[in-house]
Amino acid sequence: MTDLHPAIARVTARIAERSAPTRRRYLDLMDREGDRFSGGRHHLGCSNLAHGFAASEGDKPALAAGRGPNLAIVTAFNDMLSAHQPYGRYPDAMKLYAREVGATAQVAGGVPAMCDGVTQGHDGMELSLFSRDVIALSTAVAMSHAMFDGMALLGICDKIVPGLVMGALRFGWLPAIFVPSGPMPTGLGNREKQKVRQLYAEGKATRADLLESESASYHAAGTCTFYGTANSNQMMLELMGLHLPGASFVPPNTPLRSALTRAAVHRLAAIGQDGDDYRPMGRVVDEKAVVNAAVGLLATGGSTNHAIHLPAMARAAGIVIDWQDLDELSAAVPLIARVYPNGAGDVNHFHAAGGIGFVVRELLNAGLIHGDILTVNEGGMAAQATEPTLADGALSYRAVVESADRAILAPVSEPFLADGGMRLVSGNLGRGTFKTSAVDEGRWTIEAPCAVFDTQEAVQAAFQAGELDRDVVVVVRFQGPRANGMPELHKLTPPLGVLQDKGFRVALVTDGRMSGASGKVPAAIHVTPEALGGGPLAKLRDGDVVRLCANRGEIAVLADIENREPAPAPAADMGLGRELFAILRTHACGAEQGASAMLAQAGL
């Protein structure tokens, strides 16, 4: 086996040392709860148990007699999300698969699943980040019945996977497997779609033109095919050992997809407490698994949203990571995937070129990930360096040897970029994240007078009025978790892209988020401390010269602003349920700690 890269070893050791007290408390709790609930439903009183299987029809005798493991299905099904629409048919099939191996399965509960693509740029986006806490809490409610011996987690999209991980880890004495549904077929090419978006932003395309373009891109059941947060989620689950090998990007409603779902149920039934291959989720998700997920994210140019989600998921397992860890890993990990928005191909092209199996093989061979982690699979991380196939109707795996498309997947020896392209920038404006992998290197340093806005709508109005036709650093503040729930500001990408294409040197600085599909405009995002409460962004004024430099890891204002009074925050908006989330905004921790009220208040 290749020796572990020294930077990977150093960062992992530092995380383990930093996390030692909290990780020990977590594992002690999981051991205690595992002892308390050993045997699953058998500890329940007769009345409790009768309630638990009253409607279970054919499975009632097995549930009553205690025969075989009972698997919880926690589902994020709704048929508005294209990625989750296929889940509607999963539970009935999964119950049949469970019976094949002497197990039972029940839908333990559902969790909310909102689509950022629908809410992007609208009021509902202010609920998006904190839907992750709600999902984690909903997972806990589903599992609180203590009827179960394992968790089958059905979720894919942006906040849904992190929320399911965070909630399920509090039941980490049980095994858990994520069961995906796969991506939709490739639609309109990404470059064509972006061109229409920019034409619309310039007033050169109609709403009908734009809707036709978007509908040709997002057009069927399955996950959106760009490499945003949803598909980054799937990659990270494989690198953490919570997926069957190669499960992420097999299309929905295909025989291979059904075979993978069946295999996941069979495997989950085999790795519980009562068997001889016990693999509890709390032991699968350890410091090494978290580092593997971070390395996979960096090597593939994944979503910047995981600079927030990964610390939150890790904290739920007692593991503490920060942006310095991600920055040091990024410096050591080469970029070996080019998937839109960092390339021309989508996740279907990525999968066809060798996909995650190729990525894992390259990272293992280069000593860039831990090969010795516990996974839900018998073969450990080495098994993830394969791709699934059907041979005579049976699921089998074959090694992924080479990239089938060097424009999409490259070996570690000849990467697209020498580093992972996610850099920490810090200075007198705070700390933030700069994703360089989609930005031309000539734009990694921008120094210009700033234009300060408190809303993205104000930016769009200034753009339409021609007020931003110049070299400018656009600052959008009061967008942090405590201010308004930290919505994504993806609607800013087209107008800022237009300004850049006109030849202006443009950058974005914000305490908000950008989508996992953020693209070619240099940006410092997630800036913390946020403006609300007096963070440095609240002290900026129009015309202050701001420097953003990925090469030097710097975000700074060149004026002395220390003694300025911070600008007042806009009043919190109400409507569309936003007022109900006030308690989550009030108690949220900072972006670098995961931007979670639930974790902060639980003392995790």
C-alpha positions in Angstrom: 0.0 0.0 0.0 1.3 3.5 -0.8 2.4 5.5 2.1 0.0 8.2 3.2 0.9 11.7 1.9 2.6 13.6 4.8 0.1 16.6 4.5 -2.9 14.2 4.8 -1.3 12.4 7.8 -0.5 15.8 9.5 -4.0 17.2 9.0 -5.6 14.0 10.1 -3.5 13.8 13.3 -4.2 17.4 14.1 -8.0 16.8 13.7 -7.8 13.7 15.9 -5.9 15.6 18.6 -8.2 18.6 18.5 -11.2 16.3 18.6 -10.1 13.9 21.3 -12.4 15.1 24.1 -15.5 15.5 22.0 -14.9 12.3 20.0 -14.5 10.3 23.2 -17.7 11.7 24.6 -19.5 10.8 21.4 -18.2 7.2 21.3 -18.9 6.7 25.0 -22.5 7.9 24.4 -22.8 5.5 21.4 -21.5 2.6 23.4 -23.9 3.3 26.2 -26.9 3.7 23.9 -25.8 0.5 22.0 -25.9 -1.4 25.3 -29.2 0.1 26.3 -30.9 -0.7 23.0 -29.1 -4.0 22.1 -31.7 -6.2 20.4 -33.6 -3.4 18.9 -37.3 -3.6 19.4 -37.1 -6.5 21.9 -36.7 -4.1 24.9 -40.1 -2.4 24.2 -43.2 -3.3 26.3 -45.9 -5.3 24.7 -48.2 -2.3 24.2 -45.4 -0.2 22.7 -44.4 -3.0 20.4 -48.0 -3.6 19.3 -48.3 0.0 18.3 -45.1 -0.3 16.3 -46.2 -3.1 14.1 -50.0 -2.7 14.1 -50.2 -1.9 10.4 -47.3 -4.1 9.2 -49.5 -6.8 7.6 -47.3 -9.7 6.4 -44.3 -8.7 8.5 -46.3 -8.7 11.8 -45.4 -12.3 12.8 -41.6 -11.7 12.3 -41.8 -8.3 14.1 -43.7 -9.9 17.0 -41.4 -12.9 17.4 -38.2 -10.9 17.1 -37.1 -12.7 14.0 -34.4 -10.9 12.0 -33.3 -7.2 12.0 -35.9 -4.5 11.4 -34.6 -1.8 9.1 -35.7 1.9 9.4 -36.3 3.6 6.1 -35.9 7.4 6.6 -37.0 9.0 3.3 -36.9 12.5 1.9 -39.4 11.6 -0.9 -41.4 14.2 -2.6 -42.3 14.3 -6.2 -41.5 18.0 -6.7 -37.7 17.3 -6.4 -36.6 15.5 -9.5 -33.8 13.7 -7.6 -36.3 12.4 -5.0 -39.3 11.6 -7.1 -38.0 8.0 -7.7 -38.0 7.4 -4.0 -41.8 7.1 -4.0 -41.5 3.5 -5.2 -38.5 2.5 -3.0 -40.2 1.4 0.3 -42.3 -1.3 -1.1 -39.4 -2.7 -3.0 -37.1 -2.4 0.0 -39.5 -4.4 2.1 -39.4 -7.2 -0.4 -35.6 -7.1 -0.5 -35.5 -7.2 3.3 -37.7 -10.3 3.5 -35.3 -12.1 1.1 -32.7 -12.1 3.9 -35.0 -12.7 6.8 -35.3 -9.1 7.8 -38.1 -6.6 7.9 -38.3 -2.9 6.9 -40.6 0.0 7.9 -40.8 3.6 6.9 -39.7 5.1 10.1 -40.4 8.7 9.0 -40.0 11.3 6.4 -37.9 14.4 6.4 -38.5 17.7 4.5 -36.7 18.1 1.2 -36.7 21.5 -0.4 -35.2 22.3 -3.8 -32.7 25.2 -3.9 -33.2 25.3 -7.7 -36.9 26.4 -7.1 -36.2 28.8 -4.3 -33.0 30.3 -5.7 -33.2 34.1 -5.6 -36.6 34.1 -3.8 -37.8 34.4 -0.2 -37.9 30.6 0.4 -34.1 30.4 0.0 -33.8 31.9 3.5 -35.2 28.7 4.9 -32.8 26.5 3.0 -29.8 26.2 5.2 -31.8 25.7 8.4 -33.9 23.1 6.7 -30.7 21.0 7.4 -31.3 21.3 11.1 -35.0 20.5 10.6 -34.0 17.4 8.6 -31.6 16.3 11.4 -34.3 16.8 14.0 -36.8 14.9 11.8 -34.4 12.0 11.5 -34.1 11.9 15.2 -37.9 11.8 15.5 -38.1 9.0 13.1 -35.5 7.0 15.0 -36.8 7.8 18.4 -39.2 4.9 18.4 -36.3 2.5 19.0 -37.8 -0.1 16.8 -34.9 -0.6 14.5 -31.6 -2.4 13.9 -30.3 -0.3 11.0 -31.0 2.8 9.0 -31.6 3.1 5.2 -31.3 6.8 4.5 -33.0 8.0 1.3 -31.7 11.5 0.4 -29.6 13.2 -2.2 -29.8 16.9 -2.5 -28.1 19.9 -1.0 -29.1 20.2 2.7 -30.8 16.8 2.9 -27.8 14.5 3.0 -25.9 16.6 5.6 -29.1 16.8 7.7 -29.6 13.0 7.5 -26.0 12.4 8.4 -26.2 14.8 11.4 -29.4 13.2 12.7 -28.4 9.6 12.0 -25.0 10.0 13.7 -26.8 10.5 17.0 -28.0 6.9 16.6 -24.5 5.9 15.6 -24.6 2.5 17.4 -26.7 1.4 14.4 -25.4 0.7 10.9 -26.5 3.1 8.2 -26.4 3.0 4.4 -27.4 5.8 2.1 -29.5 4.7 -0.9 -29.4 7.1 -3.9 -31.6 7.3 -6.9 -29.2 8.6 -9.6 -28.9 11.5 -12.1 -31.4 12.5 -14.8 -30.3 12.0 -18.4 -28.1 14.7 -19.9 -30.1 17.5 -21.3 -29.2 20.9 -22.9 -25.5 21.5 -22.8 -24.2 23.6 -19.9 -22.4 26.1 -22.0 -25.6 26.7 -24.0 -27.6 27.1 -20.8 -25.2 29.6 -19.3 -25.2 31.6 -22.6 -29.0 32.0 -22.5 -28.8 33.0 -18.8 -26.3 35.8 -19.5 -28.3 36.9 -22.6 -31.4 37.2 -20.3 -29.4 39.1 -17.7 -28.4 41.6 -20.5 -32.0 41.9 -21.7 -31.2 40.1 -25.0 -33.3 37.0 -24.4 -37.0 36.7 -23.3 -38.4 34.9 -20.3 -39.8 32.4 -22.7 -36.4 31.8 -24.2 -34.9 31.3 -20.7 -37.7 29.0 -19.6 -37.3 26.9 -22.7 -33.5 26.6 -22.1 -33.9 25.8 -18.4 -36.6 23.2 -19.1 -34.3 21.5 -21.7 -31.6 21.2 -19.0 -33.8 20.1 -16.0 -36.1 17.8 -17.8 -36.6 14.4 -16.1 -36.6 12.4 -12.9 -33.2 12.2 -11.2 -30.6 14.5 -9.8 -29.6 17.6 -11.7 -26.5 16.7 -13.7 -24.2 19.6 -12.9 -21.6 19.0 -10.2 -23.1 21.1 -7.5 -23.9 20.3 -3.8 -26.2 17.4 -4.5 -23.7 15.4 -6.6 -20.9 16.5 -4.3 -22.9 14.9 -1.5 -23.0 11.6 -3.4 -19.2 11.6 -3.9 -18.5 12.4 -0.3 -20.8 9.5 0.9 -18.7 7.1 -1.2 -15.4 8.5 0.2 -16.8 8.2 3.7 -17.8 4.6 3.2 -21.6 5.1 3.5 -22.5 4.0 0.0 -22.2 0.8 -1.9 -19.4 1.2 -4.4 -20.3 3.2 -7.5 -23.9 3.7 -6.3 -23.9 7.5 -6.8 -24.4 8.1 -10.5 -26.3 5.0 -11.9 -29.5 6.4 -13.6 -32.9 5.9 -11.9 -35.4 3.3 -13.1 -32.8 1.0 -14.5 -32.1 -2.7 -13.7 -28.6 -1.8 -12.3 -30.2 0.9 -10.0 -32.6 -1.7 -8.7 -29.9 -4.2 -8.1 -27.9 -1.6 -6.1 -30.9 -0.8 -3.9 -31.5 -4.5 -3.3 -27.8 -5.0 -2.4 -27.9 -2.1 0.0 -30.8 -3.6 1.9 -29.2 -7.0 2.0 -25.9 -5.4 3.2 -27.6 -3.3 5.9 -29.3 -6.4 7.3 -25.9 -8.1 7.6 -24.0 -5.5 9.5 -26.1 -5.0 12.6 -25.3 -5.6 16.2 -26.7 -9.2 16.2 -24.5 -10.3 13.3 -20.8 -11.2 13.1 -19.9 -8.1 10.9 -21.1 -5.2 13.0 -20.4 -1.8 11.4 -22.0 1.0 13.4 -22.3 4.4 11.7 -20.6 6.1 14.5 -17.4 4.1 13.9 -17.6 4.3 10.1 -17.7 8.1 10.3 -14.4 8.8 12.1 -11.6 11.4 11.6 -10.1 9.5 8.6 -13.5 9.2 6.9 -14.0 12.9 7.3 -10.6 13.7 5.8 -11.4 11.3 2.9 -14.6 13.2 2.2 -12.7 16.5 2.2 -10.0 15.1 -0.1 -12.6 13.8 -2.5 -14.3 17.1 -2.5 -11.1 18.9 -3.4 -9.9 16.4 -6.0 -13.1 16.7 -7.9 -13.8 20.5 -7.6 -16.9 20.0 -5.5 -19.3 22.4 -4.0 -18.1 25.2 -1.7 -21.3 24.6 0.4 -19.4 21.7 2.0 -17.0 24.2 3.7 -20.1 24.6 5.9 -21.7 21.1 5.7 -18.6 19.0 6.4 -17.7 20.8 9.7 -21.4 20.4 10.8 -21.5 16.7 9.9 -18.2 16.1 11.6 -19.4 17.8 14.8 -22.3 15.5 15.0 -19.7 12.7 15.4 -17.6 14.6 17.9 -15.0 15.6 15.3 -13.8 19.2 15.0 -12.5 20.5 11.6 -11.9 24.0 10.4 -11.1 25.9 7.2 -7.4 25.8 7.9 -7.6 22.0 7.6 -9.4 22.3 4.3 -6.9 24.9 3.1 -3.9 22.6 3.9 -5.6 19.6 2.3 -6.4 21.7 -0.8 -2.7 22.6 -1.2 -1.8 18.9 -1.2 -4.6 17.5 -3.3 -4.5 17.9 -7.1 -7.7 18.6 -9.1 -8.3 15.5 -11.2 -11.9 16.0 -12.4 -13.4 18.7 -14.6 -17.2 18.5 -14.3 -19.5 21.5 -15.0 -19.3 24.2 -13.7 -15.6 23.5 -13.7 -15.6 21.8 -17.1 -17.8 21.0 -20.1 -19.1 17.5 -19.1 -21.8 16.7 -16.5 -22.0 13.9 -14.0 -23.2 11.4 -16.6 -20.0 12.1 -18.6 -18.0 11.9 -15.4 -19.5 8.5 -14.5 -18.9 7.2 -18.1 -15.3 8.3 -18.0 -14.6 6.3 -14.9 -16.4 8.3 -12.2 -15.8 7.9 -8.5 -14.2 4.5 -9.0 -11.4 6.1 -10.9 -11.1 9.0 -8.5 -10.8 6.6 -5.5 -8.2 4.4 -7.3 -6.0 7.5 -8.1 -6.3 8.9 -4.6 -5.5 5.6 -3.0 -2.5 4.9 -5.2 -1.1 8.4 -4.5 -1.6 8.0 -0.7 -4.0 10.9 -0.6 -6.9 9.1 1.2 -7.0 6.7 4.0 -7.4 3.1 2.7 -7.9 1.6 6.2 -11.2 3.1 7.2 -14.2 1.0 8.2 -16.9 1.2 5.4 -20.3 -0.5 5.0 -18.6 -2.7 2.4 -16.5 -5.8 3.1 -13.7 -4.6 0.8 -13.1 -1.2 2.5 -12.0 1.8 0.4 -10.3 -0.5 -2.1 -13.8 -1.7 -3.0 -14.8 1.9 -3.8 -12.3 1.9 -6.7 -14.6 -0.3 -8.8 -17.8 0.2 -10.8 -20.9 -1.8 -10.6 -22.3 -3.8 -13.5 -24.9 -6.5 -14.1 -23.6 -9.9 -15.3 -26.3 -12.5 -16.1 -28.7 -10.4 -14.0 -26.5 -10.4 -10.9 -24.7 -7.4 -9.5 -20.9 -7.6 -9.8 -18.0 -5.2 -9.8 -15.1 -4.5 -12.1 -11.9 -2.5 -11.5 -11.7 1.0 -13.0 -8.3 1.2 -14.6 -8.1 4.2 -16.8 -10.0 7.4 -17.6 -12.1 7.0 -20.7 -12.1 10.8 -21.2 -9.0 12.8 -20.2 -10.9 16.1 -20.6 -13.0 15.0 -17.7 -10.9 12.7 -15.5 -7.1 12.9 -15.3 -4.6 10.9 -13.3 -2.9 12.3 -10.2 0.4 12.3 -12.2 -1.1 14.7 -14.8 -3.8 16.8 -13.0 -5.8 19.7 -14.3 -4.5 21.8 -11.4 -1.8 21.2 -8.8 -4.2 21.9 -5.9 -7.8 21.3 -5.0 -8.9 24.9 -5.6 -10.6 25.7 -2.3 -8.6 28.2 -0.4 -8.9 30.0 2.9 -8.7 33.8 2.5 -8.3 35.9 5.7 -7.4 39.4 6.8 -9.0 42.4 8.4 -12.4 41.6 6.8 -12.5 38.1 8.4 -12.1 34.6 7.0 -13.8 33.2 3.9 -13.6 30.6 1.2 -12.4 31.2 -2.4 -13.0 28.4 -4.9 -10.3 28.8 -7.5 -10.9 25.7 -9.6 -13.5 27.4 -11.9 -11.7 30.8 -12.0 -9.1 31.9 -14.5 -5.8 32.3 -12.7 -5.4 35.8 -14.0 -8.4 36.8 -11.9 -7.2 35.2 -8.6 -6.2 38.7 -7.4 -8.6 41.6 -7.6 -8.1 45.0 -6.1 -10.7 47.6 -6.7 -13.1 50.1 -5.0 -16.1 48.3 -3.4 -19.8 48.8 -3.9 -21.7 47.8 -0.8 -25.2 46.2 -0.8 -27.4 44.7 1.8 -29.5 42.6 -0.6 -28.9 40.8 -3.8 -31.9 42.6 -5.3 -30.0 45.9 -4.8 -27.1 44.4 -6.7 -29.3 43.4 -9.6 -30.9 46.9 -9.7 -27.5 48.6 -9.8 -26.4 46.3 -12.6 -29.5 47.1 -14.6 -28.8 50.8 -14.1 -25.3 50.5 -15.4 -23.8 51.6 -12.0 -21.4 48.6 -11.9 -19.8 49.0 -15.3 -16.3 49.4 -13.8 -13.6 47.5 -11.9 -15.5 46.7 -8.7 -15.6 44.5 -5.7 -19.3 43.8 -5.0 -19.9 43.4 -1.3 -23.2 41.8 -0.3 -23.5 41.7 3.5 -26.1 40.8 6.1 -26.5 37.5 4.3 -25.0 35.3 7.1 -26.8 32.6 9.1 -27.9 34.8 11.9 -29.0 37.7 9.6 -31.3 35.9 7.2 -30.5 32.2 7.2 -27.5 32.5 4.8 -29.3 32.1 1.4 -27.3 31.2 -1.7 -26.7 34.2 -4.0 -26.6 32.2 -7.2 -28.7 34.9 -9.0 -25.7 37.2 -8.8 -23.6 34.9 -11.1 -25.0 36.0 -14.5 -24.8 39.8 -14.0 -21.3 39.6 -12.5 -20.3 37.3 -15.3 -21.6 39.9 -17.8 -19.4 42.6 -16.2 -16.4 40.3 -16.3 -17.0 39.5 -20.0 -17.1 43.2 -20.7 -13.5 43.4 -19.5 -13.9 44.7 -16.0 -12.1 43.2 -13.1 -14.9 42.1 -10.8 -15.1 40.1 -7.5 -17.7 39.2 -5.0 -17.3 39.4 -1.2 -20.2 38.2 1.0 -21.1 36.6 4.3 -23.6 34.6 2.3 -23.3 31.4 0.3 -23.0 30.8 -3.4 -24.4 27.7 -5.0 -22.4 24.6 -5.7 -22.8 25.7 -9.3 -20.9 29.0 -8.7 -18.6 29.6 -11.6 -16.0 31.9 -13.1 -16.3 35.1 -11.1 -13.7 35.3 -8.2 -15.5 35.3 -4.9 -14.9 35.3 -1.1 -17.9 33.6 0.3 -19.1 32.5 3.8 -17.1 35.5 5.2 -17.1 35.2 9.0 -17.7 36.9 11.4 -20.8 37.9 9.6 -21.9 41.5 9.3 -24.8 41.1 11.8 -23.4 41.8 15.2 -20.7 44.2 14.0 -18.5 42.0 11.8 -16.0 43.9 9.6 -18.2 43.8 6.5 -20.7 46.0 8.4 -18.0 48.7 8.5 -17.3 48.9 4.8 -18.4 52.0 2.8 -18.8 52.5 -0.9 -15.4 53.3 -2.5 -13.2 51.5 0.1 -10.5 49.7 -1.8 -10.7 45.9 -1.2 -8.1 43.3 -2.1 -9.0 39.7 -2.7 -6.1 37.4 -3.4 -6.3 33.7 -3.7 -2.5 33.4 -4.2 -1.7 35.0 -0.8 -4.9 33.9 0.9 -5.9 37.4 1.6 -9.1 39.4 2.0 -8.6 42.9 3.2 -9.8 46.5 3.0 -7.0 49.0 2.5 -8.7 51.7 4.6 -8.6 51.9 8.4 -12.1 50.8 9.4 -11.5 49.6 12.9 -13.1 52.6 14.7 -16.0 53.0 12.3 -19.5 52.4 13.5 -21.1 49.3 11.8 -24.0 49.9 9.5 -27.4 48.9 10.9 -28.7 45.6 9.8 -31.9 45.6 7.7 -35.0 44.5 9.5 -35.7 40.8 9.4 -38.2 40.0 6.7 -41.4 38.0 7.5 -43.6 35.9 5.3 -43.3 32.5 3.6 -42.6 31.0 7.0 -39.4 32.9 7.6 -40.5 34.2 11.0 -40.9 30.6 12.2 -37.1 30.1 11.7 -36.1 33.1 13.9 -35.1 30.9 16.8 -32.7 29.0 14.5 -31.2 32.2 13.1 -30.7 33.7 16.6 -28.8 30.7 18.0 -26.8 29.7 14.9 -23.0 29.3 15.2 -20.6 30.8 12.7 -20.1 29.5 9.2 -16.8 27.9 9.9 -18.3 25.9 12.8 -21.1 24.7 10.5 -23.8 27.4 10.8 -26.1 25.2 12.9 -28.4 26.3 15.7 -29.1 22.7 16.7 -25.4 21.7 17.2 -24.6 25.0 19.0 -27.5 24.6 21.5 -26.8 20.9 22.0 -23.2 21.7 23.0 -21.7 19.6 20.2 
